[in-house]
Amino acid sequence: MAELITLTVNGVAVRVLEGTTVAAAVAIAGQPFTRRSATGEPRAPLCGMGICFECRVRINGRADARSCQTLCRPGMEVRTDA
């Protein structure tokens, strides 16, 4: 049985089931976008397979992590720029 884990998204604590993707945690946290384009347009996950790179976020200080391909870990710090 999957356990609940806690991470933060833009400073807000979010509890999700172990095995949840970061993209899902961002949505659960109520963040509709993961980043902004070079021209300032809001972007969000599109393909869900890590091909489009629209889901990029900063995880534990590392930029451009694909949130749809990254599983949540306890204590993880996720930042969007949206």
N, CA, C and O atoms as a MOPAC input file, in Angstrom:
PM7 MOZYME 1SCF
protein

 N      0.84500 1    -1.18100 1     0.00000 1
 C      0.00000 1     0.00000 1     0.00000 1
 C      0.89200 1     1.24800 1     0.00000 1
 O      1.86700 1     1.31600 1     0.74900 1
 N      0.55900 1     2.22400 1    -0.83400 1
 C      1.34100 1     3.45100 1    -0.95800 1
 C      1.15100 1     4.32700 1     0.27600 1
 O      0.05800 1     4.41600 1     0.83400 1
 N      2.23700 1     4.96800 1     0.68600 1
 C      2.20900 1     5.86900 1     1.82800 1
 C      2.00800 1     7.30500 1     1.36700 1
 O      2.33100 1     7.65600 1     0.23200 1
 N      1.47200 1     8.12900 1     2.25800 1
 C      1.40300 1     9.56700 1     1.99100 1
 C      2.75000 1    10.17800 1     2.31300 1
 O      3.35000 1     9.87200 1     3.34300 1
 N      3.22300 1    11.04200 1     1.43000 1
 C      4.46600 1    11.76200 1     1.66500 1
 C      4.17700 1    13.25700 1     1.53900 1
 O      3.17200 1    13.65300 1     0.95000 1
 N      5.05000 1    14.06800 1     2.08800 1
 C      4.87500 1    15.51800 1     2.04200 1
 C      6.04300 1    16.15500 1     1.30700 1
 O      7.20300 1    15.81700 1     1.54600 1
 N      5.72700 1    17.07400 1     0.41700 1
 C      6.71000 1    17.88600 1    -0.27800 1
 C      6.17000 1    19.30000 1    -0.31100 1
 O      5.03600 1    19.53400 1     0.10700 1
 N      6.96000 1    20.25400 1    -0.80100 1
 C      6.45000 1    21.61500 1    -0.91900 1
 C      6.44500 1    22.03200 1    -2.37600 1
 O      7.35400 1    21.70600 1    -3.13900 1
 N      5.40100 1    22.76200 1    -2.74500 1
 C      5.27800 1    23.34300 1    -4.08100 1
 C      5.11300 1    24.83900 1    -3.87400 1
 O      4.10700 1    25.28900 1    -3.32500 1
 N      6.09500 1    25.60300 1    -4.31000 1
 C      6.09000 1    27.05700 1    -4.12200 1
 C      5.86100 1    27.43200 1    -2.66200 1
 O      5.13900 1    28.38200 1    -2.35800 1
 N      6.49000 1    26.66700 1    -1.75700 1
 C      6.41600 1    26.95100 1    -0.33100 1
 C      5.19500 1    26.40900 1     0.38700 1
 O      5.07600 1    26.57900 1     1.60100 1
 N      4.28700 1    25.76200 1    -0.32600 1
 C      3.06600 1    25.21200 1     0.27300 1
 C      3.22800 1    23.69700 1     0.42500 1
 O      3.56300 1    23.00300 1    -0.53500 1
 N      2.98900 1    23.19500 1     1.63400 1
 C      3.08200 1    21.75300 1     1.87400 1
 C      1.97100 1    21.02500 1     1.13100 1
 O      0.80900 1    21.42900 1     1.16200 1
 N      2.35400 1    19.94400 1     0.46300 1
 C      1.40600 1    19.12700 1    -0.29800 1
 C      1.62700 1    17.67000 1     0.10000 1
 O      2.76200 1    17.19800 1     0.14300 1
 N      0.54200 1    16.96600 1     0.39000 1
 C      0.62700 1    15.53100 1     0.71700 1
 C      0.08100 1    14.74500 1    -0.45800 1
 O     -1.03600 1    14.97900 1    -0.92000 1
 N      0.88400 1    13.81400 1    -0.93000 1
 C      0.49600 1    12.98000 1    -2.06700 1
 C      0.87400 1    11.54100 1    -1.76800 1
 O      1.67100 1    11.27000 1    -0.87000 1
 N      0.30300 1    10.63000 1    -2.52100 1
 C      0.68300 1     9.22700 1    -2.38900 1
 C      2.05800 1     9.00100 1    -2.98900 1
 O      2.40000 1     9.57300 1    -4.02400 1
 N      2.83100 1     8.17200 1    -2.33800 1
 C      4.12300 1     7.76700 1    -2.87300 1
 C      3.92200 1     7.25800 1    -4.29800 1
 O      2.99400 1     6.49000 1    -4.55000 1
 N      4.77000 1     7.67000 1    -5.22800 1
 C      4.63300 1     7.26900 1    -6.62700 1
 C      3.93700 1     8.30000 1    -7.49100 1
 O      3.82900 1     8.12200 1    -8.70400 1
 N      3.45900 1     9.38900 1    -6.87700 1
 C      2.81600 1    10.47800 1    -7.61800 1
 C      3.87600 1    11.27700 1    -8.36400 1
 O      4.96600 1    11.50000 1    -7.83900 1
 N      3.57100 1    11.70600 1    -9.57000 1
 C      4.52400 1    12.54500 1   -10.30000 1
 C      4.50600 1    13.96600 1    -9.74200 1
 O      3.52400 1    14.40500 1    -9.14300 1
 N      5.60300 1    14.66300 1    -9.95100 1
 C      5.68000 1    16.05700 1    -9.52700 1
 C      4.64000 1    16.88600 1   -10.27300 1
 O      4.05700 1    17.80000 1    -9.69000 1
 N      4.39400 1    16.59300 1   -11.53900 1
 C      3.37200 1    17.32100 1   -12.29700 1
 C      2.01200 1    17.22100 1   -11.61100 1
 O      1.28700 1    18.21200 1   -11.52100 1
 N      1.66700 1    16.03800 1   -11.13100 1
 C      0.39400 1    15.85500 1   -10.42900 1
 C      0.39300 1    16.62000 1    -9.11100 1
 O     -0.62000 1    17.21800 1    -8.74700 1
 N      1.50700 1    16.61000 1    -8.39600 1
 C      1.59500 1    17.34200 1    -7.12900 1
 C      1.43200 1    18.84100 1    -7.35200 1
 O      0.79600 1    19.52400 1    -6.54900 1
 N      2.00200 1    19.35100 1    -8.43500 1
 C      1.85400 1    20.77400 1    -8.76200 1
 C      0.37300 1    21.08600 1    -8.98800 1
 O     -0.12400 1    22.10900 1    -8.51500 1
 N     -0.32500 1    20.22100 1    -9.70000 1
 C     -1.76200 1    20.42700 1    -9.95100 1
 C     -2.55600 1    20.32200 1    -8.64500 1
 O     -3.46400 1    21.11900 1    -8.40600 1
 N     -2.21800 1    19.34500 1    -7.80200 1
 C     -2.89900 1    19.17700 1    -6.51000 1
 C     -2.70500 1    20.41900 1    -5.64700 1
 O     -3.59300 1    20.79800 1    -4.88300 1
 N     -1.53000 1    21.05500 1    -5.77500 1
 C     -1.23700 1    22.27400 1    -5.00700 1
 C     -1.99800 1    23.48300 1    -5.53400 1
 O     -1.91700 1    24.56700 1    -4.95700 1
 N     -2.73300 1    23.30600 1    -6.62100 1
 C     -3.53100 1    24.39800 1    -7.16900 1
 C     -2.76700 1    25.32200 1    -8.09100 1
 O     -3.21200 1    26.43400 1    -8.37800 1
 N     -1.60900 1    24.86000 1    -8.55900 1
 C     -0.80400 1    25.65600 1    -9.48700 1
 C     -1.16800 1    25.24000 1   -10.91300 1
 O     -0.84700 1    24.12100 1   -11.31300 1
 N     -1.82400 1    26.09500 1   -11.68800 1
 C     -2.24700 1    25.68600 1   -13.03000 1
 C     -1.12300 1    25.62700 1   -14.05400 1
 O     -1.28000 1    25.01100 1   -15.10800 1
 N      0.02000 1    26.26700 1   -13.75300 1
 C      1.11700 1    26.30900 1   -14.71500 1
 C      2.41800 1    25.89500 1   -14.04700 1
 O      2.56800 1    26.02300 1   -12.83200 1
 N      3.35500 1    25.40100 1   -14.83800 1
 C      4.64800 1    24.99000 1   -14.30900 1
 C      5.75200 1    25.99000 1   -14.61200 1
 O      6.75600 1    26.03400 1   -13.90100 1
 N      5.58400 1    26.78800 1   -15.64700 1
 C      6.62400 1    27.74000 1   -16.03600 1
 C      6.02700 1    28.78500 1   -16.97300 1
 O      4.83800 1    28.74600 1   -17.29100 1
 N      6.86500 1    29.71300 1   -17.40600 1
 C      6.48700 1    30.68900 1   -18.42700 1
 C      7.46200 1    30.56700 1   -19.58700 1
 O      8.63900 1    30.25900 1   -19.40100 1
 N      6.95100 1    30.81300 1   -20.78700 1
 C      7.79300 1    30.75200 1   -21.98500 1
 C      8.71100 1    31.97100 1   -22.01600 1
 O      8.59500 1    32.86100 1   -21.17300 1
 N      9.61000 1    32.01000 1   -22.97300 1
 C     10.52000 1    33.14400 1   -23.12800 1
 C      9.75800 1    34.45000 1   -23.35900 1
 O     10.26100 1    35.52700 1   -23.04100 1
 N      8.55000 1    34.35600 1   -23.90900 1
 C      7.74200 1    35.55500 1   -24.15000 1
 C      6.74600 1    35.82200 1   -23.02000 1
 O      5.93500 1    36.74300 1   -23.11800 1
 N      6.80100 1    35.02600 1   -21.94900 1
 C      5.95200 1    35.26100 1   -20.79000 1
 C      4.64300 1    34.50700 1   -20.75200 1
 O      3.85900 1    34.68200 1   -19.81900 1
 N      4.38600 1    33.66900 1   -21.74600 1
 C      3.13900 1    32.90300 1   -21.77300 1
 C      3.20000 1    31.75900 1   -20.75000 1
 O      4.22800 1    31.09100 1   -20.64500 1
 N      2.11200 1    31.52200 1   -19.99300 1
 C      2.10400 1    30.41400 1   -19.04100 1
 C      2.11900 1    29.06900 1   -19.77600 1
 O      1.46300 1    28.90100 1   -20.80400 1
 N      2.87500 1    28.12300 1   -19.23100 1
 C      2.99300 1    26.79500 1   -19.83600 1
 C      2.64000 1    25.74900 1   -18.78500 1
 O      2.77200 1    25.99000 1   -17.58500 1
 N      2.19400 1    24.59400 1   -19.24600 1
 C      1.81300 1    23.48900 1   -18.35700 1
 C      2.12000 1    22.17000 1   -19.06000 1
 O      2.37000 1    22.16000 1   -20.26500 1
 N      2.10600 1    21.05500 1   -18.32200 1
 C      2.36800 1    19.76500 1   -18.95700 1
 C      1.44300 1    19.53900 1   -20.14900 1
 O      0.25300 1    19.84700 1   -20.09600 1
 N      2.00700 1    19.00100 1   -21.21300 1
 C      1.23700 1    18.76100 1   -22.43400 1
 C      1.22600 1    17.27400 1   -22.78700 1
 O      0.16100 1    16.66200 1   -22.87800 1
 N      2.40600 1    16.69800 1   -22.98500 1
 C      2.45900 1    15.31700 1   -23.48000 1
 C      2.41900 1    14.27100 1   -22.36600 1
 O      1.91700 1    13.16700 1   -22.57600 1
 N      2.93900 1    14.60300 1   -21.18900 1
 C      2.96800 1    13.64600 1   -20.08900 1
 C      3.99800 1    12.53700 1   -20.26200 1
 O      4.01800 1    11.58200 1   -19.48700 1
 N      4.86200 1    12.65900 1   -21.28400 1
 C      5.87100 1    11.63300 1   -21.55900 1
 C      7.29000 1    12.17400 1   -21.50900 1
 O      8.23500 1    11.43000 1   -21.77300 1
 N      7.46700 1    13.43800 1   -21.17900 1
 C      8.79400 1    14.02300 1   -21.09200 1
 C      9.37700 1    14.46400 1   -22.41900 1
 O     10.56500 1    14.77700 1   -22.49800 1
 N      8.56400 1    14.49300 1   -23.46100 1
 C      9.05200 1    14.85400 1   -24.79000 1
 C      8.91100 1    16.35200 1   -25.05700 1
 O      9.78700 1    16.94900 1   -25.68200 1
 N      7.83800 1    16.96000 1   -24.59700 1
 C      7.56800 1    18.36300 1   -24.95000 1
 C      8.30900 1    19.37500 1   -24.06600 1
 O      8.48200 1    20.52300 1   -24.47400 1
 N      8.74000 1    18.98700 1   -22.89800 1
 C      9.47600 1    19.83900 1   -21.96100 1
 C      8.66100 1    21.02400 1   -21.44500 1
 O      9.23600 1    21.95600 1   -20.88200 1
 N      7.35000 1    21.01500 1   -21.61800 1
 C      6.50700 1    22.10500 1   -21.12100 1
 C      6.31000 1    22.02600 1   -19.60900 1
 O      5.87500 1    23.00300 1   -18.99900 1
 N      6.61600 1    20.90500 1   -19.00200 1
 C      6.36200 1    20.68800 1   -17.58000 1
 C      7.55500 1    21.02200 1   -16.69300 1
 O      7.56300 1    20.66200 1   -15.51600 1
 N      8.55200 1    21.69600 1   -17.22900 1
 C      9.77900 1    21.94300 1   -16.46200 1
 C      9.54200 1    22.78500 1   -15.21300 1
 O      8.82100 1    23.78300 1   -15.24000 1
 N     10.16800 1    22.35700 1   -14.12200 1
 C     10.11800 1    23.05600 1   -12.83800 1
 C     11.51500 1    23.01000 1   -12.21900 1
 O     12.42400 1    22.37400 1   -12.75200 1
 N     11.67000 1    23.69200 1   -11.09100 1
 C     12.91600 1    23.63400 1   -10.31900 1
 C     12.65300 1    22.68200 1    -9.14600 1
 O     11.71300 1    22.88500 1    -8.37800 1
 N     13.48100 1    21.65000 1    -9.01200 1
 C     13.33600 1    20.69100 1    -7.91900 1
 C     14.61500 1    20.70300 1    -7.09000 1
 O     15.70800 1    20.45300 1    -7.59800 1
 N     14.45200 1    21.00000 1    -5.80000 1
 C     15.59500 1    21.07000 1    -4.88200 1
 C     16.71700 1    21.92700 1    -5.45600 1
 O     17.89600 1    21.59900 1    -5.32300 1
 N     16.33200 1    23.03600 1    -6.09800 1
 C     17.30200 1    23.97200 1    -6.64200 1
 C     17.79800 1    23.66200 1    -8.04100 1
 O     18.50200 1    24.47500 1    -8.63900 1
 N     17.44300 1    22.50300 1    -8.57200 1
 C     17.88600 1    22.12200 1    -9.92400 1
 C     16.84100 1    22.55700 1   -10.94200 1
 O     15.68700 1    22.13400 1   -10.88000 1
 N     17.25200 1    23.39500 1   -11.87000 1
 C     16.32900 1    23.92700 1   -12.86900 1
 C     16.03000 1    22.91500 1   -13.96400 1
 O     16.78600 1    21.96900 1   -14.18200 1
 N     14.92700 1    23.13000 1   -14.63700 1
 C     14.52900 1    22.39000 1   -15.84100 1
 C     14.29500 1    20.90100 1   -15.63600 1
 O     14.53600 1    20.10800 1   -16.54500 1
 N     13.83400 1    20.51500 1   -14.46500 1
 C     13.46200 1    19.11800 1   -14.23300 1
 C     12.09300 1    18.86900 1   -14.86500 1
 O     11.18400 1    19.68600 1   -14.71800 1
 N     11.94800 1    17.76300 1   -15.55700 1
 C     10.65400 1    17.42200 1   -16.17000 1
 C      9.73100 1    16.83800 1   -15.10000 1
 O      9.93600 1    15.72100 1   -14.62600 1
 N      8.72100 1    17.61000 1   -14.73400 1
 C      7.84500 1    17.21000 1   -13.62800 1
 C      6.98000 1    15.99700 1   -13.95400 1
 O      6.56300 1    15.27700 1   -13.04700 1
 N      6.70800 1    15.76200 1   -15.22200 1
 C      5.86700 1    14.61900 1   -15.57300 1
 C      6.64200 1    13.30000 1   -15.50800 1
 O      6.04200 1    12.22500 1   -15.52100 1
 N      7.96000 1    13.38300 1   -15.43900 1
 C      8.80400 1    12.19000 1   -15.40800 1
 C      9.49100 1    11.98100 1   -14.06400 1
 O     10.25000 1    11.02500 1   -13.89900 1
 N      9.23300 1    12.86200 1   -13.10700 1
 C      9.89100 1    12.80500 1   -11.80800 1
 C      8.88400 1    12.42400 1   -10.73800 1
 O      7.82600 1    13.04300 1   -10.62700 1
 N      9.21000 1    11.40200 1    -9.94800 1
 C      8.33300 1    10.98900 1    -8.85900 1
 C      8.63400 1    11.81200 1    -7.61200 1
 O      9.78400 1    12.15600 1    -7.33600 1
 N      7.58000 1    12.11800 1    -6.87200 1
 C      7.72000 1    12.88000 1    -5.63800 1
 C      8.49500 1    12.07700 1    -4.60100 1
 O      8.38000 1    10.85500 1    -4.51300 1
 N      9.28500 1    12.80400 1    -3.82100 1
 C     10.02200 1    12.22200 1    -2.70400 1
 C      9.73800 1    13.06700 1    -1.46200 1
 O      9.49500 1    14.26900 1    -1.57100 1
 N      9.76700 1    12.44700 1    -0.29300 1
 C      9.52100 1    13.21500 1     0.93300 1
 C     10.49600 1    14.38500 1     1.05900 1
 O     11.69700 1    14.22900 1     0.84000 1
 N      9.97100 1    15.55000 1     1.41300 1
 C     10.79200 1    16.72000 1     1.63400 1
 C     11.22700 1    17.46400 1     0.38300 1
 O     11.91700 1    18.48000 1     0.47600 1
 N     10.83900 1    16.98200 1    -0.76600 1
 C     11.21800 1    17.62000 1    -2.02900 1
 C     10.69600 1    19.04900 1    -2.06500 1
 O      9.58100 1    19.31600 1    -1.61500 1
 N     11.49700 1    19.96800 1    -2.60000 1
 C     11.07900 1    21.36300 1    -2.76800 1
 C     10.92900 1    21.65900 1    -4.25100 1
 O     11.90100 1    21.61200 1    -5.00500 1
 N      9.71000 1    21.96400 1    -4.66200 1
 C      9.39500 1    22.23300 1    -6.06800 1
 C      9.04500 1    23.70100 1    -6.21900 1
 O      8.27100 1    24.24200 1    -5.42800 1
 N      9.60000 1    24.34100 1    -7.21600 1
 C      9.29700 1    25.73500 1    -7.53000 1
 C      8.89100 1    25.84200 1    -8.99200 1
 O      9.53800 1    25.27600 1    -9.87300 1
 N      7.82500 1    26.56800 1    -9.23300 1
 C      7.43400 1    26.90200 1   -10.59200 1
 C      7.74800 1    28.37800 1   -10.78200 1
 O      7.92600 1    29.10300 1    -9.80300 1
 N      7.81700 1    28.81900 1   -11.99400 1
 C      8.02200 1    30.25900 1   -12.20500 1
 C      6.77800 1    30.89400 1   -12.78900 1
 O      6.82500 1    32.01000 1   -13.30700 1
 N      5.66600 1    30.18300 1   -12.70400 1
 C      4.40800 1    30.67900 1   -13.26500 1
 C      3.69300 1    31.59000 1   -12.29300 1
 O      2.61500 1    32.09800 1   -12.60200 1

